[in-house]
Each structure stands twice: as C-alpha cells, then as structure tokens.
Amino acid sequence: MYFQRAFYVLKSKSSSRCLFPKFYTSLTSRLLKTPFYDFHVEHGGQMVPFAGYLMPVRYMDQSILESHKHVRSKAGVFDVSHMFQLNVSGSSSISFLESLTPSDINEMPLYSSLLSTLLNSNGGIEDDIMIYRHNKDEFYLVTNAATREKNKSYFKKHLDLWGDSNVQLKELKDRGPLSADILQEHTNTDLTNIKFGKCLFIKLAGSNVHISRTGYTGEDGFEISIPIENAVSILKELLATTKELKLSGLGARDSLRLEAGMCLYGTDIDHTVTPVEASLSWIIGKRRRAEGGFLGDKRILQQLQEGIQQRRIGLIVKEAPARCGAIILNIDGSETIGRITSGCPSPSLQKNIAMGYIKTGYHKKNTNVAVNVRGKLRNATVIKMPWIPNKYYR
C-alpha cells in the first residue's frame, strides 16, 4: 500500500456559495453532533454547521492550506460519520437498484464498489451514491448527509411503487465511517490484496469493521465503517502510532476533491443535471445503455445518442480565482456560454482552478474562454480533469 498517501471523505450538499463559507448552512437549529464531536473539540477543531451537523472545517494546529498539503504528501483522516447509510437486500434487490440507477449492478463482483447516481423521472441526479456488494442479493449504500431525509422519502416512495416484498431496506445508525491510510500495523489482513474499489470486513484494532479502498481526493486511501462504541478509541489508536497522520477538516477536503475533479452534490450536480451533462457517462453500464429500464432512461439514452447542449468541464483561470456562480463567456466576452459551480486556488498547482458547465463546442481541451470574476473578465483555458492525476492502488 502507499503508506504516504491519503484518506477519503464523502461529499455533501452545500449552500449556493463556494469556497469555505459554503460550510455555513441555514440549518442552525437542531444541529446534530457526530460520535467524534467531543474528540474534535478537544483536538482544536473549528466547528461549523454543515449538512445539519457541527463538523470541523479545520484544526488549530494546521491552516487549511497546510492540511491540504499534508494530505497530498503524508496522510490525513476525516470524520464522515454524518453520512446516510443503508442496507438493501432480498432476491429483487438488484432489479430495484437498477430501476433507480444507470449502473450495471448485476455485474458487480462480490465485495466490490461503484459510484453511481440516484435518478428522477427526468434523468436528473437526485444524489450521488456509493454502492457496495456484500453478497449476491445484499448491498450497502452510502449517500450524502444533507440529503438524508430526502433520500429516506425517495427510497420509501420507490419501494412502495415497486410493490415487491422481496426487497428490504434497513437504515444503519450504529456505524460511523472514518477514513485513514495508516492501517496495516493495526490489522492482520494483508491490505495489498484490497485493490481500488474493493471492500471487505476485517478486524482492525480489535474491532470488526467494514473497509473499502475508495477515495474522494484522488489519493490512495480507505473508508472504514466502525461500530460507534469503538469509533473514537480506534481513531485515537491510529493517531497515536504515527505523526504522519493528522486530523483534517472540511476546508482541506473541498480543495482536495476539486483538484481531483470530484463533484459536490448541490453545487456541481443536482436534480436538474443528468449524468451525461455532468460528464459522468462512464457510470452508465453498457448493458443499461442497450436495455434502459431506469428512471429518466429516455432522456439519458437520447443524450448519449444525439449529444447535449452543455457539459461539466474544468478550467484554469488566470489572475484571480473564480467562485461558484461566476459567468463563463466566449473569449471576446460577447456571449454567455456557461457558469462556474466550484473554484479555488489550487495549493498543489499554484494556479486558480474551477469547475463548471459550458456550452457544447467550447468544451474541448485548450479552448480559451473568459470568466467574469467580480466584474472583471479573466482569461481561462478549458482543461481535462482531474487537475491532479489520481494515485489509486490498482
């Protein structure tokens, strides 16, 4: 395994603003706390409202920039125990999941995972989702915390419409995901046998946990789902074994995922955007393209065949960073051709990077465009994402 590589943290819905103020939401009442809340505070976590929870945006021993660089060069660990987790099982579970997503669930090997999207009847993305296969008819799902209640209603609605008693849903409330890279000395399982996208149940620091080699930063890393009663003790043990592993917060997570070209739900993708427009066509299985049979299949398959009017792209913006909502124009500034959804100065590249949607025809690599940054037109160039090559362990 790559000992000096990073961790994983899942994404979550934000407000319409970008950069770090996005972590301050309007959900100031009834804010929830994760099992790690006291631990975060004790270790200097700067807590902010995020997706209905109080979460650390950073820790006092590192700035956001320092934390970002530490993750790229060493290792970091994030609390993602606020995520919505669900088990789907039963003889009709594959058919049920394939009615909601465009992915080929049937072809998933045992103990593998994939990224997919929950769709609506128009082909829009209701949420992005990680799907793990534990048995022939048993799946473990992880979606965003901010969409928890919406997703509960979504699954209940579609299960009722499905009308098949051979599908069972179970919300998981007794496990909390945690991410880390420095694990091998705490388990007898040979982690080199777990390639990117694979998952397994192992014993870690004396506890039975679910581990997957997946990532949201472009680095090699693991996501671990731990019984709540053991979560803090395992985190303490991991941190005590090496100084190269440090706690990281939402601020570093956002710039890391952006460098990796990863979407943030509610900002870069939402219910109005299809997987094709979001440049996520690769999640649509070959068999599904031929057969359809999922929500919004007519629109999505038509887009695959006939093309689209806009698509998600990456940009390098000169002089000043472009934030969410900035308008993209053609190079002479005479025509609006798109909008920025996420942007920040890249700590790794020392350049301003941004993600957004642009009119087809302007989406090709090295196309020069302009971006309106606080009333001034800044030159920008379309690039192929990700900005930072991934380092997944395959």
C-alpha positions as CSV (number, residue, x, y, z in Angstrom):
1,M,0.0,0.0,0.0
2,Y,1.1,3.6,-0.4
3,F,1.9,4.5,3.2
4,Q,2.4,8.2,2.4
5,R,-0.9,8.7,0.7
6,A,-4.2,10.0,1.9
7,F,-7.6,9.3,3.1
8,Y,-11.2,9.6,1.9
9,V,-14.1,11.7,2.9
10,L,-17.5,11.7,1.2
11,K,-19.2,14.8,-0.2
12,S,-22.2,16.6,0.9
13,K,-24.7,19.2,-0.2
14,S,-23.7,22.9,0.4
15,S,-25.3,26.2,0.0
16,S,-25.1,28.2,-3.2
17,R,-21.8,29.9,-2.2
18,C,-18.5,28.4,-2.9
19,L,-15.2,28.2,-1.0
20,F,-15.2,27.8,2.7
21,P,-18.3,29.8,3.6
22,K,-20.2,27.0,1.9
23,F,-19.9,25.1,5.1
24,Y,-22.1,27.5,6.9
25,T,-25.7,26.5,6.2
26,S,-29.0,27.8,7.3
27,L,-29.5,24.7,9.4
28,T,-28.6,26.5,12.7
29,S,-31.4,24.9,14.7
30,R,-31.3,21.3,15.8
31,L,-27.7,20.8,14.7
32,L,-26.6,17.2,15.2
33,K,-23.2,16.0,16.5
34,T,-21.2,13.1,15.2
35,P,-19.7,10.5,17.6
36,F,-16.4,12.3,17.2
37,Y,-17.7,15.8,18.2
38,D,-16.1,15.9,21.7
39,F,-12.9,14.5,20.2
40,H,-12.8,17.2,17.5
41,V,-13.3,20.0,20.1
42,E,-10.6,18.5,22.4
43,H,-8.2,18.5,19.5
44,G,-8.8,22.1,18.4
45,G,-11.4,21.5,15.7
46,Q,-13.1,24.7,14.5
47,M,-16.7,23.6,14.4
48,V,-19.1,24.9,11.8
49,P,-22.7,24.0,10.7
50,F,-22.6,21.6,7.7
51,A,-25.4,19.5,6.3
52,G,-27.2,19.7,9.6
53,Y,-24.2,18.7,11.7
54,L,-21.5,20.5,13.6
55,M,-18.3,19.5,11.7
56,P,-14.7,20.6,11.8
57,V,-13.7,23.0,9.0
58,R,-10.0,22.8,10.2
59,Y,-7.9,22.2,13.3
60,M,-5.9,24.8,15.1
61,D,-2.5,23.0,14.6
62,Q,-2.8,23.5,10.8
63,S,-4.2,26.0,8.4
64,I,-6.4,24.7,5.6
65,L,-3.6,25.1,3.2
66,E,-1.2,23.2,5.4
67,S,-3.7,20.5,5.9
68,H,-4.3,20.2,2.2
69,K,-0.5,19.8,1.6
70,H,-0.1,17.3,4.4
71,V,-2.7,15.1,2.9
72,R,-1.1,15.2,-0.5
73,S,2.4,14.4,0.9
74,K,1.6,12.4,4.0
75,A,-1.8,11.2,5.3
76,G,-5.0,12.6,6.8
77,V,-8.1,11.3,8.4
78,F,-11.6,12.8,8.1
79,D,-14.8,12.3,10.1
80,V,-17.6,11.3,7.7
81,S,-19.9,9.7,10.2
82,H,-22.7,12.0,9.3
83,M,-23.3,10.2,6.0
84,F,-26.6,8.3,5.3
85,Q,-26.1,4.6,5.3
86,L,-28.5,1.9,4.1
87,N,-28.6,-1.9,3.5
88,V,-30.7,-3.2,0.6
89,S,-31.2,-6.9,0.5
90,G,-33.6,-9.5,-1.0
91,S,-34.0,-11.5,-4.2
92,S,-35.3,-8.4,-6.1
93,S,-32.7,-6.0,-4.7
94,I,-30.7,-5.9,-8.0
95,S,-33.7,-5.1,-10.1
96,F,-34.8,-2.5,-7.6
97,L,-31.5,-0.7,-7.5
98,E,-31.2,-0.9,-11.3
99,S,-34.5,0.8,-11.6
100,L,-33.1,3.8,-9.7
101,T,-29.6,4.0,-11.1
102,P,-28.0,3.7,-14.6
103,S,-25.2,1.4,-13.4
104,D,-24.9,-2.3,-14.1
105,I,-25.4,-3.6,-10.5
106,N,-25.9,-7.2,-11.7
107,E,-22.3,-7.4,-12.9
108,M,-20.7,-6.1,-9.7
109,P,-18.3,-8.7,-8.3
110,L,-18.7,-9.6,-4.6
111,Y,-17.0,-7.2,-2.3
112,S,-16.7,-4.5,-4.9
113,S,-18.0,-1.0,-5.0
114,L,-19.0,1.6,-7.6
115,L,-20.0,5.2,-7.8
116,S,-23.5,5.8,-9.2
117,T,-26.4,8.3,-9.1
118,L,-30.0,8.1,-7.9
119,L,-32.1,9.4,-10.7
120,N,-35.5,11.1,-11.1
121,S,-38.0,10.6,-13.9
122,N,-36.4,13.4,-16.0
123,G,-32.9,11.7,-15.7
124,G,-31.7,14.3,-13.2
125,I,-29.4,13.4,-10.4
126,E,-31.2,13.2,-7.0
127,D,-28.0,12.3,-5.3
128,D,-24.7,10.6,-5.9
129,I,-24.2,7.2,-4.2
130,M,-21.6,4.6,-3.3
131,I,-22.8,1.1,-3.7
132,Y,-21.0,-1.9,-2.1
133,R,-21.9,-5.5,-2.9
134,H,-21.6,-7.8,0.1
135,N,-23.5,-10.8,-1.2
136,K,-25.5,-12.0,-4.2
137,D,-28.5,-10.0,-3.0
138,E,-27.1,-7.8,-0.3
139,F,-25.9,-4.2,-0.9
140,Y,-24.5,-1.5,1.4
141,L,-25.3,2.1,0.2
142,V,-23.8,5.4,1.3
143,T,-25.3,8.8,0.3
144,N,-24.9,12.4,1.4
145,A,-25.9,13.6,4.9
146,A,-27.6,16.8,3.6
147,T,-30.0,14.6,1.5
148,R,-30.7,12.1,4.3
149,E,-34.4,12.9,4.7
150,K,-34.9,13.4,1.0
151,N,-33.3,10.0,0.3
152,K,-35.4,8.3,3.0
153,S,-38.5,9.5,1.3
154,Y,-37.0,8.7,-2.2
155,F,-36.4,5.1,-1.3
156,K,-39.7,4.6,0.5
157,K,-41.6,6.1,-2.4
158,H,-39.9,3.9,-5.0
159,L,-40.1,0.8,-2.8
160,D,-43.9,1.4,-2.4
161,L,-44.2,1.8,-6.2
162,W,-42.0,-1.3,-6.7
163,G,-44.6,-3.3,-4.7
164,D,-42.3,-6.3,-4.3
165,S,-41.8,-7.8,-0.8
166,N,-38.5,-9.3,-1.9
167,V,-36.7,-6.1,-1.3
168,Q,-35.8,-5.0,2.3
169,L,-34.3,-1.6,3.3
170,K,-32.5,-1.1,6.6
171,E,-31.1,2.2,7.7
172,L,-27.8,1.8,9.5
173,K,-27.5,4.0,12.6
174,D,-24.9,2.1,14.6
175,R,-21.9,2.5,12.4
176,G,-19.8,5.6,11.6
177,P,-17.5,5.9,8.6
178,L,-13.9,7.0,9.2
179,S,-11.1,7.4,6.7
180,A,-7.4,6.7,7.1
181,D,-4.4,5.3,5.2
182,I,-2.1,4.2,8.0
183,L,-3.9,0.9,8.8
184,Q,-1.7,-2.1,8.1
185,E,0.0,-2.3,11.5
186,H,-3.4,-2.5,13.2
187,T,-4.7,-5.5,11.2
188,N,-3.6,-9.0,10.2
189,T,-5.3,-8.6,6.9
190,D,-2.9,-8.0,4.0
191,L,-4.2,-4.7,2.7
192,T,-2.2,-5.0,-0.5
193,N,-4.8,-7.6,-1.6
194,I,-7.5,-4.9,-1.5
195,K,-7.3,-3.0,-4.7
196,F,-9.1,0.3,-5.5
197,G,-12.9,-0.1,-5.4
198,K,-12.8,-3.3,-3.4
199,C,-14.3,-3.8,0.1
200,L,-14.0,-6.3,2.9
201,F,-14.9,-7.0,6.5
202,I,-11.8,-7.1,8.6
203,K,-10.7,-6.9,12.3
204,L,-9.0,-3.5,12.9
205,A,-7.5,-2.6,16.3
206,G,-9.6,-5.4,17.8
207,S,-12.9,-4.4,16.3
208,N,-14.8,-5.8,13.3
209,V,-15.1,-3.1,10.6
210,H,-16.1,-2.7,7.0
211,I,-13.3,-1.3,4.9
212,S,-13.3,-0.1,1.3
213,R,-10.4,1.2,-0.8
214,T,-12.2,4.2,-2.3
215,G,-11.5,7.9,-2.4
216,Y,-12.7,11.5,-2.9
217,T,-9.3,13.2,-3.1
218,G,-7.5,11.3,-5.9
219,E,-5.1,9.7,-3.4
220,D,-4.9,6.1,-2.3
221,G,-6.9,5.6,0.8
222,F,-9.5,3.7,2.8
223,E,-13.0,4.3,4.1
224,I,-13.8,2.5,7.3
225,S,-17.2,1.9,8.8
226,I,-16.8,1.3,12.5
227,P,-19.2,0.4,15.3
228,I,-19.9,3.6,17.1
229,E,-18.9,2.3,20.5
230,N,-15.4,1.7,19.2
231,A,-15.0,4.6,16.8
232,V,-13.2,7.1,19.0
233,S,-10.8,4.5,20.5
234,I,-9.8,3.3,17.1
235,L,-9.2,6.9,15.9
236,K,-7.0,7.6,18.9
237,E,-5.0,4.4,18.3
238,L,-4.4,5.3,14.7
239,L,-3.3,8.8,15.5
240,A,-1.0,7.6,18.3
241,T,1.1,5.3,16.1
242,T,2.5,7.9,13.7
243,K,3.0,11.7,13.5
244,E,2.4,11.5,9.7
245,L,-1.3,11.0,10.2
246,K,-3.2,14.2,11.1
247,L,-6.8,15.2,11.5
248,S,-8.2,17.1,8.5
249,G,-11.4,19.2,8.1
250,L,-13.9,20.3,5.6
251,G,-11.8,23.1,4.2
252,A,-9.0,20.9,3.0
253,R,-11.4,18.3,1.9
254,D,-13.0,20.8,-0.5
255,S,-9.8,21.9,-2.3
256,L,-8.6,18.3,-2.4
257,R,-11.8,17.0,-4.1
258,L,-11.8,19.9,-6.5
259,E,-8.2,19.1,-7.6
260,A,-9.3,15.5,-8.1
261,G,-12.2,16.7,-10.3
262,M,-14.8,15.3,-7.9
263,C,-18.4,16.7,-7.8
264,L,-20.0,18.2,-4.8
265,Y,-23.8,17.4,-4.7
266,G,-25.9,20.5,-4.6
267,T,-23.2,22.6,-6.2
268,D,-21.7,20.8,-9.2
269,I,-24.6,18.3,-9.7
270,D,-28.3,18.5,-8.7
271,H,-31.7,17.2,-9.7
272,T,-31.7,19.2,-12.9
273,V,-28.5,17.8,-14.4
274,T,-28.2,14.3,-16.0
275,P,-25.1,12.1,-15.7
276,V,-24.3,12.8,-19.3
277,E,-24.3,16.6,-18.8
278,A,-22.2,16.1,-15.6
279,S,-19.5,14.2,-17.6
280,L,-20.4,11.1,-15.7
281,S,-21.4,8.9,-18.7
282,W,-18.9,6.3,-17.6
283,I,-21.2,5.3,-14.7
284,I,-23.8,4.1,-17.3
285,G,-23.3,0.4,-17.9
286,K,-23.0,-1.0,-21.4
287,R,-26.0,-3.2,-20.9
288,R,-28.0,-0.4,-19.4
289,R,-27.3,1.7,-22.5
290,A,-28.8,-1.0,-24.6
291,E,-31.7,-2.0,-22.4
292,G,-32.6,1.1,-20.4
293,G,-35.1,0.3,-17.6
294,F,-34.0,3.1,-15.2
295,L,-35.6,6.4,-14.2
296,G,-35.2,9.0,-16.9
297,D,-33.7,6.5,-19.4
298,K,-35.4,8.1,-22.4
299,R,-33.7,11.4,-21.9
300,I,-30.4,10.0,-20.9
301,L,-30.2,7.5,-23.8
302,Q,-31.3,10.2,-26.2
303,Q,-28.5,12.4,-24.9
304,L,-25.9,9.6,-25.4
305,Q,-27.0,9.2,-29.0
306,E,-27.8,12.8,-30.1
307,G,-25.5,14.9,-27.8
308,I,-26.1,17.5,-25.2
309,Q,-26.1,21.3,-25.1
310,Q,-23.9,21.7,-22.0
311,R,-21.4,19.7,-20.1
312,R,-19.2,19.8,-17.0
313,I,-15.7,20.9,-17.6
314,G,-12.5,22.1,-15.8
315,L,-10.8,25.4,-16.2
316,I,-7.5,27.1,-15.3
317,V,-8.4,30.8,-14.6
318,K,-5.7,33.4,-14.8
319,E,-5.0,36.2,-12.3
320,A,-8.0,35.7,-9.9
321,P,-9.9,32.7,-8.6
322,A,-13.4,32.2,-10.0
323,R,-16.1,31.2,-7.5
324,C,-19.5,29.5,-7.7
325,G,-21.9,31.5,-9.8
326,A,-19.3,33.3,-12.0
327,I,-20.3,33.6,-15.6
328,I,-18.3,32.0,-18.4
329,L,-18.2,33.9,-21.7
330,N,-16.5,33.4,-25.1
331,I,-13.0,34.8,-25.4
332,D,-14.1,38.3,-26.5
333,G,-16.8,38.5,-23.9
334,S,-19.7,38.9,-26.3
335,E,-21.7,35.7,-25.4
336,T,-22.5,33.9,-22.2
337,I,-21.6,30.3,-22.6
338,G,-21.7,28.8,-19.1
339,R,-21.2,29.2,-15.4
340,I,-18.8,28.2,-12.6
341,T,-20.0,25.8,-9.9
342,S,-16.8,25.3,-7.8
343,G,-13.5,27.1,-7.8
344,C,-10.4,27.8,-5.6
345,P,-6.7,28.5,-5.8
346,S,-5.1,25.1,-6.1
347,P,-2.5,24.5,-3.4
348,S,-0.8,21.8,-5.4
349,L,-0.6,23.6,-8.7
350,Q,-0.3,27.2,-7.5
351,K,-3.0,28.1,-10.1
352,N,-6.6,29.0,-9.9
353,I,-8.8,26.1,-10.9
354,A,-12.6,25.9,-11.4
355,M,-15.3,23.5,-12.4
356,G,-18.5,24.4,-14.2
357,Y,-20.9,23.9,-17.2
358,I,-20.2,25.2,-20.6
359,K,-21.9,25.2,-24.0
360,T,-21.1,22.3,-26.2
361,G,-18.5,23.4,-28.8
362,Y,-16.5,25.3,-26.2
363,H,-15.8,22.2,-24.1
364,K,-12.8,20.9,-25.9
365,K,-9.4,20.9,-24.2
366,N,-7.3,24.0,-24.6
367,T,-10.2,26.2,-25.6
368,N,-9.7,29.8,-24.4
369,V,-12.7,31.5,-22.8
370,A,-13.3,34.4,-20.4
371,V,-14.7,34.3,-16.8
372,N,-16.4,37.2,-15.1
373,V,-14.7,37.4,-11.7
374,R,-16.2,40.2,-9.6
375,G,-16.9,42.4,-12.6
376,K,-13.7,41.8,-14.5
377,L,-13.1,39.4,-17.4
378,R,-10.3,37.0,-16.7
379,N,-8.8,34.7,-19.3
380,A,-9.3,31.0,-18.7
381,T,-8.5,27.7,-20.5
382,V,-10.5,24.5,-20.6
383,I,-8.5,21.6,-19.3
384,K,-9.1,17.8,-18.9
385,M,-10.0,16.8,-15.4
386,P,-8.6,15.9,-13.0
387,W,-6.0,18.6,-12.4
388,I,-4.0,16.2,-10.1
389,P,-3.5,12.6,-11.5
390,N,-5.1,10.1,-9.3
391,K,-2.9,7.7,-7.3
392,Y,-5.4,4.9,-6.7
393,Y,-3.9,1.5,-5.7
394,R,-5.0,-0.9,-8.6
